[in-house]
Amino acid sequence: MQNQPEENNGLKSDSRYPLYFRALICFAAAGTLLNSINWSSLLSQSTLLPLGMAALLLVYIPTAYRIALRANQEKREEIRRWLSFTDALLIGMAMALANFNLLPSLLFLTMVQFHALTQGGGRSWFEHNTALLLGVGVGYLIHRPALVVNADLNISAASLIGVFTYFCCYAFYMHKQISQLRSSNERLSKEQRIANIASYKLSRYLPKRLWRAVTTGKDKEIVTERKLLTVFFSDIKDFSQLTEEMEAETLTRLLNNYLTEMSRIVAHYGGTIDKFIGDAVMVVFGDDQSKGPKSDALRCVAMALAMRKRVSEMMQEWYNQGISHPLQIRMGINTGYCTVGVFGTADHQTYTVMGTHVNLAARLESAADPGEILVSHETWAMIKQTVMCRDKGHVTVKGFSTPVKVYSVTDLRKNLGGKQAYLEEHAPGFAMHLDLDKVRNYDKEKVLRALKDAQARLKSKVII
């Protein structure tokens, strides 16, 4: 009945199937007409009309196939519908010219309903039945069949064989399509899993905002713009010297461990890692899901304090692993308007932040002492109510003609005073960090005994 497109939702189907279906239907209708002819009166009108209709059906098979084959992509659906309409029209005419023989008529009527519902739904059902009724009407007008229900099985034999063969072929076709669909679904599921894994891996290399834009197809909406951002830089002091003193494998393990811990802290405070530059880390606050400039600056400083605290803990862990070289980080933070967007060429692009305030954050990091967090006056003005900072006056930084006002971050105000939860002290031959929030109740006495034992040993030791 319907001319199936060669591709259906990405599944390639055999283009010869529509020809097979239409040929079987038309052959069944033609056979029914030929069996209904009274060959003893060959030249009568009641004989010539069915004979001519049978010939028309046989000629229609290759004609319809050529029309469907030559249809361009834009008009293919429209031509398919018209051919389906013509199929039903011709079958209706054949039913009338065959004098409405009972069994063939029921079979052809069932076939029309079957195809209409399976191939096109309600709209197709209406079109097919309209064409069928129109064909019956045309056949009735040109033939005027006797309204006598004929149940002659000899006349029905051709239609039975043709329609039975048609339904078997169609069932085989549907089985093949279902098998292709199942195979395609399995392939798509596998490709989807691969794509999800690739997307997850990609998320580790791109800023969150850019990753979301790329994965949702909105990357063209990323434009270069000016934003008020807080920019953070950190690096490990004397890292170049460290690379010369340590084995490559040990250095790699240490650096990856360090960067993993720093990344975890960045994610916890909602920052966006712009890039890793060797041991250096650049983080931006305010570009993705900003909660306001003041909140961005405060979260950035809290992140820096958490990094400094974690590095102190890791130094002891590294020492226990045989890495005696102390690793200390320097950090610089600045707040200001920066240019953020995609930069590069048509072949290679990168999403990053640029501008004078980015350079200043990098310069503050270089000017900081080991373990120190330097912030600019702009950042200090936003965090001074929550963070205790020490005024370090003005420092001269490379690339700036005038000295820059800077502050050294001490700690969050809530952690200072009598309720301070974290204590840290360093001296030659001595290192201590105490995090009261992490000490468990059942370890409290153990820690106190260790401190008393250390105190007693230190008092009894004669230091020359």
ChimeraX attribute file (.defattr): number of C-alpha atoms within 10 A of each C-alpha:
attribute: neighborCount
match mode: 1-to-1
recipient: residues
	/A:1	28
	/A:2	22
	/A:3	26
	/A:4	20
	/A:5	18
	/A:6	15
	/A:7	11
	/A:8	11
	/A:9	6
	/A:10	9
	/A:11	13
	/A:12	13
	/A:13	16
	/A:14	14
	/A:15	16
	/A:16	12
	/A:17	17
	/A:18	20
	/A:19	19
	/A:20	17
	/A:21	23
	/A:22	24
	/A:23	21
	/A:24	23
	/A:25	25
	/A:26	28
	/A:27	21
	/A:28	28
	/A:29	31
	/A:30	27
	/A:31	20
	/A:32	28
	/A:33	30
	/A:34	21
	/A:35	20
	/A:36	21
	/A:37	19
	/A:38	11
	/A:39	11
	/A:40	8
	/A:41	11
	/A:42	12
	/A:43	10
	/A:44	11
	/A:45	12
	/A:46	18
	/A:47	19
	/A:48	14
	/A:49	20
	/A:50	26
	/A:51	19
	/A:52	14
	/A:53	20
	/A:54	23
	/A:55	15
	/A:56	14
	/A:57	23
	/A:58	16
	/A:59	12
	/A:60	18
	/A:61	20
	/A:62	14
	/A:63	12
	/A:64	20
	/A:65	19
	/A:66	12
	/A:67	13
	/A:68	22
	/A:69	14
	/A:70	9
	/A:71	14
	/A:72	10
	/A:73	9
	/A:74	8
	/A:75	10
	/A:76	17
	/A:77	16
	/A:78	11
	/A:79	17
	/A:80	20
	/A:81	18
	/A:82	13
	/A:83	20
	/A:84	22
	/A:85	21
	/A:86	20
	/A:87	26
	/A:88	28
	/A:89	23
	/A:90	24
	/A:91	28
	/A:92	30
	/A:93	27
	/A:94	30
	/A:95	25
	/A:96	27
	/A:97	30
	/A:98	28
	/A:99	22
	/A:100	23
	/A:101	22
	/A:102	18
	/A:103	19
	/A:104	27
	/A:105	22
	/A:106	13
	/A:107	15
	/A:108	23
	/A:109	17
	/A:110	13
	/A:111	17
	/A:112	21
	/A:113	15
	/A:114	14
	/A:115	18
	/A:116	23
	/A:117	15
	/A:118	11
	/A:119	14
	/A:120	15
	/A:121	11
	/A:122	12
	/A:123	10
	/A:124	20
	/A:125	19
	/A:126	15
	/A:127	17
	/A:128	26
	/A:129	19
	/A:130	16
	/A:131	22
	/A:132	26
	/A:133	16
	/A:134	17
	/A:135	24
	/A:136	22
	/A:137	17
	/A:138	18
	/A:139	26
	/A:140	20
	/A:141	13
	/A:142	13
	/A:143	18
	/A:144	14
	/A:145	15
	/A:146	11
	/A:147	9
	/A:148	10
	/A:149	11
	/A:150	16
	/A:151	13
	/A:152	13
	/A:153	14
	/A:154	11
	/A:155	22
	/A:156	23
	/A:157	16
	/A:158	21
	/A:159	28
	/A:160	20
	/A:161	14
	/A:162	21
	/A:163	23
	/A:164	16
	/A:165	16
	/A:166	20
	/A:167	16
	/A:168	12
	/A:169	16
	/A:170	17
	/A:171	12
	/A:172	12
	/A:173	16
	/A:174	12
	/A:175	12
	/A:176	14
	/A:177	17
	/A:178	12
	/A:179	12
	/A:180	15
	/A:181	17
	/A:182	12
	/A:183	13
	/A:184	14
	/A:185	12
	/A:186	12
	/A:187	12
	/A:188	12
	/A:189	12
	/A:190	12
	/A:191	12
	/A:192	12
	/A:193	12
	/A:194	12
	/A:195	12
	/A:196	12
	/A:197	12
	/A:198	11
	/A:199	15
	/A:200	12
	/A:201	11
	/A:202	14
	/A:203	16
	/A:204	11
	/A:205	12
	/A:206	19
	/A:207	21
	/A:208	18
	/A:209	16
	/A:210	21
	/A:211	19
	/A:212	15
	/A:213	14
	/A:214	17
	/A:215	12
	/A:216	9
	/A:217	10
	/A:218	12
	/A:219	15
	/A:220	8
	/A:221	10
	/A:222	15
	/A:223	11
	/A:224	14
	/A:225	12
	/A:226	16
	/A:227	15
	/A:228	19
	/A:229	26
	/A:230	31
	/A:231	30
	/A:232	32
	/A:233	26
	/A:234	26
	/A:235	22
	/A:236	20
	/A:237	20
	/A:238	12
	/A:239	16
	/A:240	11
	/A:241	9
	/A:242	15
	/A:243	13
	/A:244	10
	/A:245	11
	/A:246	13
	/A:247	10
	/A:248	11
	/A:249	9
	/A:250	12
	/A:251	16
	/A:252	13
	/A:253	10
	/A:254	15
	/A:255	15
	/A:256	13
	/A:257	13
	/A:258	17
	/A:259	16
	/A:260	12
	/A:261	15
	/A:262	21
	/A:263	17
	/A:264	11
	/A:265	18
	/A:266	22
	/A:267	12
	/A:268	11
	/A:269	18
	/A:270	18
	/A:271	28
	/A:272	22
	/A:273	22
	/A:274	21
	/A:275	16
	/A:276	14
	/A:277	10
	/A:278	12
	/A:279	16
	/A:280	19
	/A:281	19
	/A:282	22
	/A:283	20
	/A:284	27
	/A:285	29
	/A:286	23
	/A:287	22
	/A:288	14
	/A:289	13
	/A:290	15
	/A:291	13
	/A:292	12
	/A:293	19
	/A:294	18
	/A:295	16
	/A:296	28
	/A:297	29
	/A:298	23
	/A:299	21
	/A:300	27
	/A:301	28
	/A:302	19
	/A:303	21
	/A:304	27
	/A:305	20
	/A:306	17
	/A:307	23
	/A:308	20
	/A:309	17
	/A:310	15
	/A:311	20
	/A:312	20
	/A:313	15
	/A:314	17
	/A:315	17
	/A:316	17
	/A:317	12
	/A:318	16
	/A:319	12
	/A:320	10
	/A:321	9
	/A:322	9
	/A:323	16
	/A:324	11
	/A:325	12
	/A:326	12
	/A:327	18
	/A:328	18
	/A:329	23
	/A:330	23
	/A:331	33
	/A:332	28
	/A:333	33
	/A:334	28
	/A:335	29
	/A:336	20
	/A:337	16
	/A:338	20
	/A:339	18
	/A:340	20
	/A:341	17
	/A:342	17
	/A:343	15
	/A:344	9
	/A:345	8
	/A:346	6
	/A:347	5
	/A:348	7
	/A:349	10
	/A:350	14
	/A:351	18
	/A:352	18
	/A:353	24
	/A:354	15
	/A:355	13
	/A:356	13
	/A:357	22
	/A:358	24
	/A:359	16
	/A:360	26
	/A:361	26
	/A:362	22
	/A:363	22
	/A:364	29
	/A:365	25
	/A:366	20
	/A:367	19
	/A:368	20
	/A:369	16
	/A:370	17
	/A:371	19
	/A:372	20
	/A:373	28
	/A:374	32
	/A:375	29
	/A:376	22
	/A:377	17
	/A:378	16
	/A:379	25
	/A:380	27
	/A:381	13
	/A:382	17
	/A:383	21
	/A:384	15
	/A:385	12
	/A:386	14
	/A:387	20
	/A:388	19
	/A:389	21
	/A:390	13
	/A:391	15
	/A:392	11
	/A:393	11
	/A:394	13
	/A:395	13
	/A:396	14
	/A:397	16
	/A:398	14
	/A:399	10
	/A:400	12
	/A:401	8
	/A:402	11
	/A:403	12
	/A:404	15
	/A:405	16
	/A:406	25
	/A:407	21
	/A:408	21
	/A:409	20
	/A:410	16
	/A:411	21
	/A:412	19
	/A:413	14
	/A:414	13
	/A:415	15
	/A:416	15
	/A:417	8
	/A:418	7
	/A:419	9
	/A:420	14
	/A:421	14
	/A:422	15
	/A:423	13
	/A:424	11
	/A:425	9
	/A:426	9
	/A:427	7
	/A:428	5
	/A:429	5
	/A:430	7
	/A:431	11
	/A:432	12
	/A:433	14
	/A:434	14
	/A:435	13
	/A:436	13
	/A:437	8
	/A:438	10
	/A:439	11
	/A:440	10
	/A:441	8
	/A:442	8
	/A:443	10
	/A:444	11
	/A:445	11
	/A:446	10
	/A:447	14
	/A:448	11
	/A:449	11
	/A:450	11
	/A:451	12
	/A:452	11
	/A:453	12
	/A:454	11
	/A:455	11
	/A:456	11
	/A:457	11
	/A:458	11
	/A:459	10
	/A:460	8
	/A:461	8
	/A:462	7
	/A:463	6
	/A:464	3
